[in-house]
Amino acid sequence: MPATASAATRPMWVVSIVDDAEHAVTRDDLAAGIASGSGTYRALCQATVIPPSMTEPPGSRCPYCTAVLRLRRRTTA
């Protein structure tokens, strides 16, 4: 059976107005962004995510974030 990420380690996909892409952001990075009051978050690909209005439709997923997640799955499986 493949290993699955727990809710604590599974990232959330957040759209960024910088590139209109969805980026994977960890729970810890979401908390850090909220605590800083900046309204920005650090994605797995190291991009700075600036979320748009919550009414914006999702964009395509960031290929770099997707690659980081695939690599993590391979090394933890």
C-alpha positions in Angstrom: 0.0 0.0 0.0 1.5 3.4 -0.9 2.3 5.8 1.8 -0.1 8.8 2.1 0.7 12.1 3.6 -1.1 13.1 6.8 -3.2 16.2 6.9 -0.4 18.0 8.8 2.2 17.3 6.0 -0.1 17.5 3.0 0.3 20.9 1.3 -2.6 23.1 0.3 -2.7 24.4 -3.3 -2.9 28.2 -3.3 -3.2 30.4 -6.4 -0.7 33.3 -6.8 -1.4 36.5 -8.6 2.2 36.7 -9.5 2.0 33.9 -12.2 -1.7 32.7 -12.0 -0.5 29.3 -11.0 -1.5 27.1 -8.0 1.5 26.5 -5.7 1.9 23.9 -3.0 2.2 25.6 0.4 2.8 23.6 3.6 0.8 24.1 6.8 3.9 25.5 8.5 4.4 28.0 5.7 0.7 29.0 5.8 1.0 29.6 9.5 4.2 31.6 9.1 2.6 33.8 6.4 -0.4 34.4 8.6 1.7 35.2 11.7 3.9 37.7 9.7 0.8 39.6 8.6 2.4 40.0 5.1 -0.3 38.0 3.3 2.3 36.1 1.4 3.4 32.5 1.7 6.4 30.5 0.6 5.7 27.6 -1.8 7.5 24.3 -2.0 9.2 25.6 -5.2 10.4 28.7 -3.1 8.1 31.1 -5.0 6.5 33.8 -3.0 2.7 33.3 -3.2 0.4 36.3 -3.2 -3.1 35.0 -3.1 -5.8 36.8 -5.1 -9.4 37.3 -4.2 -11.0 34.0 -3.1 -13.4 34.3 -6.1 -10.6 33.8 -8.6 -10.7 30.4 -10.3 -7.7 28.1 -9.8 -4.9 28.2 -12.4 -2.7 25.4 -13.5 -0.5 23.7 -10.9 3.1 24.8 -10.7 5.3 22.2 -12.3 8.1 22.8 -9.8 5.9 22.3 -6.8 4.5 19.1 -8.4 8.0 17.9 -9.0 9.0 18.5 -5.4 5.9 16.6 -4.2 6.7 13.6 -6.5 10.3 13.5 -5.2 9.1 13.6 -1.6 6.7 10.7 -2.3 9.5 8.6 -3.9 11.9 9.2 -1.0 9.2 8.4 1.7 7.6 5.4 0.0 
